[in-house]
Amino acid sequence: MRKLLSSFLLIISFASSAQTLSTGSLKISGLVVSELTGDPIPYCQITYQTNIGTRSDSSGNFQIIDLPSGVYKIYFQALDRGSNDTLVTIGNTDLLGLDWPVHTSCTEINQNCALFDISIGKLKLFLQSGDPPITYFSQKRFSKKYKVQFYEFGDLIQYPFDCLVMYNQAVFQHLDNKFGRHWRKDFRPNVPGYK
């Protein structure tokens, strides 16, 4: 009985030390960014191993802590964007300050759509300002003067934000080419892609 108890304690001791070895103190951290624009992506879902995960914060920063060295497949999934996965190998040191691009698929709203709309004289700018949608008094004058319609999505995520940026930037370039930079003094500041 004594031998059996000693063997049992030895097995438990070995199992707990093996478990201690499998948990690590290494860390992966970085910034989740849009592959198209390079802008940070807030609240991106990040999972690794089977279903362990975290989220990026409001500025796109994230960290995964307490990792043992090894190889991990990490999935990045953003609500209004696509997903991306990558294989990461952690040796004896942390992986810190890396940019992790997430691909956005812009099939319906993109630069080519903007160029087509410009070619047929149907200029649009897409907005996503929240609920309720915000309309500026000067917006009506701007629309009439520069022949641009504003489309407001409110807080509905109908298209990926990056796609709105790509589309709008093509329209901004057209306005610069046609009117110089004069149109900018009449323009509302919160349109996606406006700098």
N, C-alpha and C positions, 0 to 999 in steps of 0.2 A: 504494500500500500504506500509505503514511504517512497519507494522507487517511482511508482506511478505518479504520485503527487509532485515529486521533483521533476519528472519528465514533463508533466503538464505545465508547471511553472516555467520551465526552460522554454517550452514552445510558446507560451504567452509572452515571455520576455523577448524572444526572438521576433515574434510577430509585431510587437509594439516597436522594437527598434527598427525593423524593416519599414514600418509605417512612417516612423519619424524620418527615415532617410528619403522616403518618396515625397514628402512635402518639402518644398524648398523655400528659399528666401530671395529668389531672383524676380526681376520685374521687367515688364515690357511697357513702355509708355510712348505716347506720340500724339499726333494731331491727325484727325480724319479730315481729308480734304476732297473737294470735287475734282475729278480728273479733268473736267472741261475748263473750269474757271480758276482752280487753285484755292477757292474760298473754303474756310472751315465748315464742316457739317456738324451741327449740333444734334444731340440725342440720337446718334447712330447706334444701332444694336450691334454689339460685338460678342460673338460666341467662339468658344474654343473647346477642345476635346469633344465631348458629346453634346452637352447642352449647358455648360457652365458659361456665364456671360456677364457682361457689364454694358454700360452705355457711355458714349462720349458726353461731356458736359455741355453747357450752353455755348461754349467757345470752341467746341470740337475736340477738346483734349480728353484723353483717356489713359487709364493705366490698369494693367493686370498684374496682381501681386501674388507673392507666395508660390512661385513656380519653381519646380525642380528643373535642372538642365534637361534638355530633350528637344524633340521636334514636335511642333504644334501646327495644326491647320486652323487658321483664324478666319472667321467669316465676318464681313462687314455688311450690314443691311440698313439702309436709310429709308425712311418712310416714303419720301417722294422722289427717290432715286433708285437706281439699280442696286445690285449687290456685288461683292467682290470677295474672293477668298485668296489666301496666301499661305505658303508654308514658311514657318519661321523656325530656325534652330537657335536654341539658347545654350551657350557653353557655360563658362564659369562667371560671366559678367552680365549685367543688365543690358537690355536693349532700350535705350532712352532717346527721346527727342526725334523720332522718325515720323515722316509724313506718310500716311496710308491713304492712297487715292481710291475713291469709289467712283465707278463708271456710272454715267447717266445716259440713258437711251432717249434721245430726242427725235422721235419719228414724226410727231404731229406738229410740233412747234420747234423750229430751228432756223438757222441762218438762211438756208435755201428757201424756206417758206417766206421769210421776210423779203428776200430779194425778188421772189415772184410777186408778192403783194406790192412791192415798190414799183415793179415793172408795169403793173396794171393800174397804178395810181390809187391803191387801197391801203394807205398807210395806217398801221395800228400800233399801239403800245399796250403791253399787258401789265396789269397792276395786281398786286396781292397785298392789300393794306390791312386787312382784318375785318372784324365784324363790329359795327356796320361798316360798309365800304366808305372811304373818305373821298369826297369830291371837293376840289378847290374851285373857287369862283373864277379864278383866272384860267382854269382848264378849258372852259367853254370858248373863251377868246382865242386861246392857243390852238384849239382844234380847228376853229374857223380860219385863222390866219395861215396856219401851216398845213391844213388839210390832213390832220392826223386824228384818228378816233382812239379813245381810251377804252380798254376792256378791263373791267374790274372783277376779280374773282372773289373778293372779300377774304374770308378765312378758309374757304374751300381749297383744298389742294387738288386742283384739276389737272395741272401739268407740273412736271418737276421745275423747281425754281430756276435751276441752271438753264433750262430750255428757254424760259422767259427772258433770262439775261442774254442769251445768245441772239434771240430774235430781236429784242429791243436794241442791242448794241449795233446790229446791222442797220436798223432804222436811224439811230443816232448818227452813224457814219454818213448815211444818205442826207440827213438834215445838215450836217456839217459841210458836206460837199455842195449842197444846193444853196444854203443860206449863210455859210460861214459859221462863226460861233455866236452870232447875234440871237438866234432862237433860244439859246440857253438862259438868257436873262428873264425870259417869260415862262420858264419851265418849272414844273413842280419837282421838288428834290427827291421824292421817295419812290421813284420808278425803278424797278429792278434793272441793274446794269448801268445806271446813270452815275457818272463820276464827275 
